[in-house]
Amino acid sequence: MTPSALRKAVNAFSQYTQHQPDYYFVEGYLIGKVAINDIAEIHEWLPELFGDYTAIYRAQLEALMDLHEQCVSSLDGKNL
C-alpha cells in the first residue's frame, strides 16, 4: 500500500471512531509501543487508540496492520 493510500485509509477509519486520532498520532503511538517493546496484538491496541467504533472495513484494517508492520520494521534491530 502506498504511503498516501495508507494515510487515507487510517484517517477514513479514524473519523468515525470515538477518539478520532489523525494518522501521525497513530503512527507515533505505534512507534512508541514498539520502542518500549510492547508488541501487542491489533485487537489490544485498536480500542486503546481509537476508542469505540462500530465497524472497520477490511482495507482500513489492512492499512492499520501495514502501518504497525512499518513501525516495527523501522525500529527493528535499533538499540533504544
VMD Tcl script that builds the backbone (N, CA, C; Angstrom):
set m [mol new atoms 240]
animate dup $m
set s [atomselect $m all]
$s set {name element resname resid chain x y z} {
  {N N MET 1 A 0.852 -1.172 0.000}
  {CA C MET 1 A 0.000 0.000 0.000}
  {C C MET 1 A 0.898 1.235 0.000}
  {N N THR 2 A 0.575 2.182 -0.841}
  {CA C THR 2 A 1.379 3.409 -0.913}
  {C C THR 2 A 1.202 4.230 0.365}
  {N N PRO 3 A 2.179 5.066 0.686}
  {CA C PRO 3 A 2.051 5.886 1.897}
  {C C PRO 3 A 0.792 6.767 1.900}
  {N N SER 4 A 0.452 7.348 0.759}
  {CA C SER 4 A -0.739 8.206 0.732}
  {C C SER 4 A -2.021 7.394 0.894}
  {N N ALA 5 A -2.074 6.198 0.324}
  {CA C ALA 5 A -3.245 5.336 0.488}
  {C C ALA 5 A -3.356 4.863 1.934}
  {N N LEU 6 A -2.229 4.610 2.544}
  {CA C LEU 6 A -2.196 4.202 3.947}
  {C C LEU 6 A -2.749 5.313 4.841}
  {N N ARG 7 A -2.260 6.532 4.644}
  {CA C ARG 7 A -2.762 7.673 5.427}
  {C C ARG 7 A -4.252 7.874 5.211}
  {N N LYS 8 A -4.685 7.780 3.973}
  {CA C LYS 8 A -6.097 7.986 3.639}
  {C C LYS 8 A -6.978 6.945 4.330}
  {N N ALA 9 A -6.568 5.678 4.309}
  {CA C ALA 9 A -7.355 4.605 4.926}
  {C C ALA 9 A -7.414 4.766 6.447}
  {N N VAL 10 A -6.288 5.094 7.068}
  {CA C VAL 10 A -6.265 5.280 8.517}
  {C C VAL 10 A -7.132 6.464 8.919}
  {N N ASN 11 A -7.013 7.573 8.221}
  {CA C ASN 11 A -7.827 8.749 8.534}
  {C C ASN 11 A -9.307 8.507 8.262}
  {N N ALA 12 A -9.628 7.736 7.223}
  {CA C ALA 12 A -11.027 7.422 6.920}
  {C C ALA 12 A -11.657 6.623 8.050}
  {N N PHE 13 A -10.922 5.668 8.589}
  {CA C PHE 13 A -11.431 4.899 9.724}
  {C C PHE 13 A -11.545 5.780 10.966}
  {N N SER 14 A -10.520 6.558 11.216}
  {CA C SER 14 A -10.441 7.353 12.432}
  {C C SER 14 A -11.598 8.330 12.582}
  {N N GLN 15 A -12.059 8.899 11.497}
  {CA C GLN 15 A -13.101 9.926 11.593}
  {C C GLN 15 A -14.424 9.404 12.153}
  {N N TYR 16 A -14.613 8.093 12.153}
  {CA C TYR 16 A -15.844 7.504 12.671}
  {C C TYR 16 A -15.637 6.779 13.998}
  {N N THR 17 A -14.562 7.117 14.696}
  {CA C THR 17 A -14.281 6.493 15.981}
  {C C THR 17 A -14.450 7.498 17.110}
  {N N GLN 18 A -14.421 7.018 18.321}
  {CA C GLN 18 A -14.623 7.863 19.498}
  {C C GLN 18 A -13.525 8.918 19.656}
  {N N HIS 19 A -12.249 8.525 19.549}
  {CA C HIS 19 A -11.136 9.441 19.819}
  {C C HIS 19 A -10.664 10.205 18.581}
  {N N GLN 20 A -10.874 9.685 17.402}
  {CA C GLN 20 A -10.527 10.304 16.122}
  {C C GLN 20 A -9.077 10.798 16.023}
  {N N PRO 21 A -8.101 9.944 16.337}
  {CA C PRO 21 A -6.706 10.379 16.190}
  {C C PRO 21 A -6.335 10.498 14.710}
  {N N ASP 22 A -5.452 11.440 14.391}
  {CA C ASP 22 A -5.012 11.536 12.999}
  {C C ASP 22 A -3.889 10.537 12.731}
  {N N TYR 23 A -3.520 10.418 11.484}
  {CA C TYR 23 A -2.542 9.421 11.052}
  {C C TYR 23 A -1.234 9.524 11.831}
  {N N TYR 24 A -0.739 10.751 12.003}
  {CA C TYR 24 A 0.567 10.928 12.647}
  {C C TYR 24 A 0.520 10.588 14.134}
  {N N PHE 25 A -0.614 10.805 14.769}
  {CA C PHE 25 A -0.773 10.385 16.159}
  {C C PHE 25 A -0.742 8.862 16.233}
  {N N VAL 26 A -1.458 8.208 15.325}
  {CA C VAL 26 A -1.491 6.741 15.280}
  {C C VAL 26 A -0.085 6.195 15.057}
  {N N GLU 27 A 0.626 6.779 14.110}
  {CA C GLU 27 A 1.990 6.342 13.815}
  {C C GLU 27 A 2.893 6.511 15.037}
  {N N GLY 28 A 2.813 7.647 15.703}
  {CA C GLY 28 A 3.616 7.890 16.903}
  {C C GLY 28 A 3.275 6.939 18.030}
  {N N TYR 29 A 2.002 6.664 18.194}
  {CA C TYR 29 A 1.558 5.713 19.220}
  {C C TYR 29 A 2.167 4.336 18.965}
  {N N LEU 30 A 2.091 3.885 17.715}
  {CA C LEU 30 A 2.614 2.561 17.378}
  {C C LEU 30 A 4.134 2.507 17.505}
  {N N ILE 31 A 4.823 3.551 17.083}
  {CA C ILE 31 A 6.281 3.590 17.235}
  {C C ILE 31 A 6.650 3.574 18.717}
  {N N GLY 32 A 5.891 4.291 19.527}
  {CA C GLY 32 A 6.138 4.289 20.968}
  {C C GLY 32 A 5.972 2.905 21.574}
  {N N LYS 33 A 4.934 2.191 21.174}
  {CA C LYS 33 A 4.731 0.838 21.688}
  {C C LYS 33 A 5.870 -0.079 21.262}
  {N N VAL 34 A 6.319 0.071 20.026}
  {CA C VAL 34 A 7.439 -0.751 19.546}
  {C C VAL 34 A 8.712 -0.383 20.303}
  {N N ALA 35 A 8.939 0.911 20.535}
  {CA C ALA 35 A 10.158 1.369 21.199}
  {C C ALA 35 A 10.285 0.823 22.618}
  {N N ILE 36 A 9.153 0.653 23.303}
  {CA C ILE 36 A 9.214 0.112 24.661}
  {C C ILE 36 A 9.022 -1.409 24.657}
  {N N ASN 37 A 9.081 -1.979 23.472}
  {CA C ASN 37 A 8.994 -3.424 23.283}
  {C C ASN 37 A 7.639 -3.990 23.698}
  {N N ASP 38 A 6.587 -3.195 23.491}
  {CA C ASP 38 A 5.212 -3.619 23.782}
  {C C ASP 38 A 4.552 -4.013 22.462}
  {N N ILE 39 A 4.890 -5.193 21.984}
  {CA C ILE 39 A 4.375 -5.672 20.709}
  {C C ILE 39 A 3.041 -6.376 20.968}
  {N N ALA 40 A 1.988 -5.584 21.093}
  {CA C ALA 40 A 0.663 -6.119 21.366}
  {C C ALA 40 A -0.043 -6.461 20.052}
  {N N GLU 41 A -1.033 -7.305 20.156}
  {CA C GLU 41 A -1.870 -7.649 19.004}
  {C C GLU 41 A -2.804 -6.477 18.689}
  {N N ILE 42 A -3.231 -6.409 17.429}
  {CA C ILE 42 A -4.067 -5.288 16.994}
  {C C ILE 42 A -5.356 -5.185 17.812}
  {N N HIS 43 A -5.943 -6.298 18.191}
  {CA C HIS 43 A -7.185 -6.238 18.958}
  {C C HIS 43 A -6.973 -5.644 20.353}
  {N N GLU 44 A -5.724 -5.561 20.804}
  {CA C GLU 44 A -5.422 -4.963 22.101}
  {C C GLU 44 A -5.228 -3.457 21.997}
  {N N TRP 45 A -4.531 -2.988 20.944}
  {CA C TRP 45 A -4.261 -1.550 20.860}
  {C C TRP 45 A -5.293 -0.776 20.057}
  {N N LEU 46 A -6.075 -1.427 19.243}
  {CA C LEU 46 A -7.071 -0.714 18.444}
  {C C LEU 46 A -8.068 0.056 19.309}
  {N N PRO 47 A -8.689 -0.579 20.327}
  {CA C PRO 47 A -9.606 0.188 21.177}
  {C C PRO 47 A -8.907 1.223 22.053}
  {N N GLU 48 A -7.661 0.957 22.468}
  {CA C GLU 48 A -6.905 1.939 23.257}
  {C C GLU 48 A -6.711 3.219 22.458}
  {N N LEU 49 A -6.431 3.061 21.204}
  {CA C LEU 49 A -6.082 4.182 20.341}
  {C C LEU 49 A -7.300 4.908 19.782}
  {N N PHE 50 A -8.301 4.150 19.369}
  {CA C PHE 50 A -9.451 4.745 18.691}
  {C C PHE 50 A -10.702 4.835 19.548}
  {N N GLY 51 A -10.746 4.119 20.665}
  {CA C GLY 51 A -11.957 4.111 21.475}
  {C C GLY 51 A -13.031 3.269 20.809}
  {N N ASP 52 A -14.270 3.665 21.019}
  {CA C ASP 52 A -15.393 2.916 20.453}
  {C C ASP 52 A -15.520 3.170 18.954}
  {N N TYR 53 A -15.850 2.126 18.232}
  {CA C TYR 53 A -16.145 2.231 16.802}
  {C C TYR 53 A -17.127 1.126 16.465}
  {N N THR 54 A -17.932 1.357 15.437}
  {CA C THR 54 A -18.977 0.389 15.110}
  {C C THR 54 A -18.545 -0.605 14.054}
  {N N ALA 55 A -17.706 -0.194 13.132}
  {CA C ALA 55 A -17.289 -1.094 12.046}
  {C C ALA 55 A -15.940 -0.642 11.516}
  {N N ILE 56 A -15.248 -1.588 10.889}
  {CA C ILE 56 A -13.994 -1.270 10.221}
  {C C ILE 56 A -13.966 -2.062 8.918}
  {N N TYR 57 A -13.688 -1.369 7.837}
  {CA C TYR 57 A -13.595 -2.039 6.543}
  {C C TYR 57 A -12.287 -2.806 6.454}
  {N N ARG 58 A -12.299 -3.838 5.656}
  {CA C ARG 58 A -11.110 -4.681 5.510}
  {C C ARG 58 A -9.891 -3.867 5.082}
  {N N ALA 59 A -10.062 -2.956 4.119}
  {CA C ALA 59 A -8.940 -2.135 3.635}
  {C C ALA 59 A -8.384 -1.260 4.756}
  {N N GLN 60 A -9.253 -0.772 5.633}
  {CA C GLN 60 A -8.805 0.052 6.748}
  {C C GLN 60 A -8.043 -0.787 7.767}
  {N N LEU 61 A -8.538 -1.972 8.042}
  {CA C LEU 61 A -7.846 -2.873 8.962}
  {C C LEU 61 A -6.482 -3.269 8.400}
  {N N GLU 62 A -6.435 -3.563 7.104}
  {CA C GLU 62 A -5.164 -3.909 6.466}
  {C C GLU 62 A -4.196 -2.732 6.515}
  {N N ALA 63 A -4.701 -1.522 6.351}
  {CA C ALA 63 A -3.848 -0.335 6.426}
  {C C ALA 63 A -3.248 -0.194 7.821}
  {N N LEU 64 A -4.054 -0.399 8.848}
  {CA C LEU 64 A -3.544 -0.317 10.222}
  {C C LEU 64 A -2.515 -1.403 10.499}
  {N N MET 65 A -2.753 -2.591 9.987}
  {CA C MET 65 A -1.778 -3.668 10.165}
  {C C MET 65 A -0.491 -3.372 9.399}
  {N N ASP 66 A -0.612 -2.804 8.195}
  {CA C ASP 66 A 0.574 -2.407 7.427}
  {C C ASP 66 A 1.367 -1.332 8.164}
  {N N LEU 67 A 0.664 -0.349 8.708}
  {CA C LEU 67 A 1.340 0.718 9.448}
  {C C LEU 67 A 2.061 0.137 10.658}
  {N N HIS 68 A 1.432 -0.778 11.359}
  {CA C HIS 68 A 2.062 -1.420 12.511}
  {C C HIS 68 A 3.335 -2.139 12.076}
  {N N GLU 69 A 3.260 -2.875 10.986}
  {CA C GLU 69 A 4.439 -3.590 10.478}
  {C C GLU 69 A 5.546 -2.619 10.071}
  {N N GLN 70 A 5.188 -1.502 9.472}
  {CA C GLN 70 A 6.188 -0.492 9.100}
  {C C GLN 70 A 6.869 0.070 10.334}
  {N N CYS 71 A 6.100 0.310 11.380}
  {CA C CYS 71 A 6.679 0.832 12.618}
  {C C CYS 71 A 7.632 -0.178 13.240}
  {N N VAL 72 A 7.241 -1.443 13.233}
  {CA C VAL 72 A 8.116 -2.488 13.765}
  {C C VAL 72 A 9.381 -2.564 12.929}
  {N N SER 73 A 9.251 -2.561 11.615}
  {CA C SER 73 A 10.404 -2.644 10.715}
  {C C SER 73 A 11.338 -1.451 10.855}
  {N N SER 74 A 10.767 -0.264 11.073}
  {CA C SER 74 A 11.579 0.939 11.159}
  {C C SER 74 A 12.485 0.939 12.393}
  {N N LEU 75 A 12.079 0.234 13.430}
  {CA C LEU 75 A 12.878 0.189 14.661}
  {C C LEU 75 A 13.546 -1.163 14.879}
  {N N ASP 76 A 13.344 -2.090 13.981}
  {CA C ASP 76 A 13.896 -3.426 14.135}
  {C C ASP 76 A 15.417 -3.384 14.198}
  {N N GLY 77 A 15.956 -3.924 15.267}
  {CA C GLY 77 A 17.411 -4.011 15.424}
  {C C GLY 77 A 18.061 -2.743 15.958}
  {N N LYS 78 A 17.289 -1.713 16.241}
  {CA C LYS 78 A 17.875 -0.481 16.776}
  {C C LYS 78 A 17.868 -0.543 18.285}
  {N N ASN 79 A 18.956 -0.143 18.863}
  {CA C ASN 79 A 19.046 -0.077 20.322}
  {C C ASN 79 A 18.512 1.257 20.782}
  {N N LEU 80 A 17.434 1.222 21.545}
  {CA C LEU 80 A 16.827 2.467 22.021}
  {C C LEU 80 A 17.065 2.644 23.504}
}
mol reanalyze $m
mol bondsrecalc $m
mol representation Tube
mol addrep $m
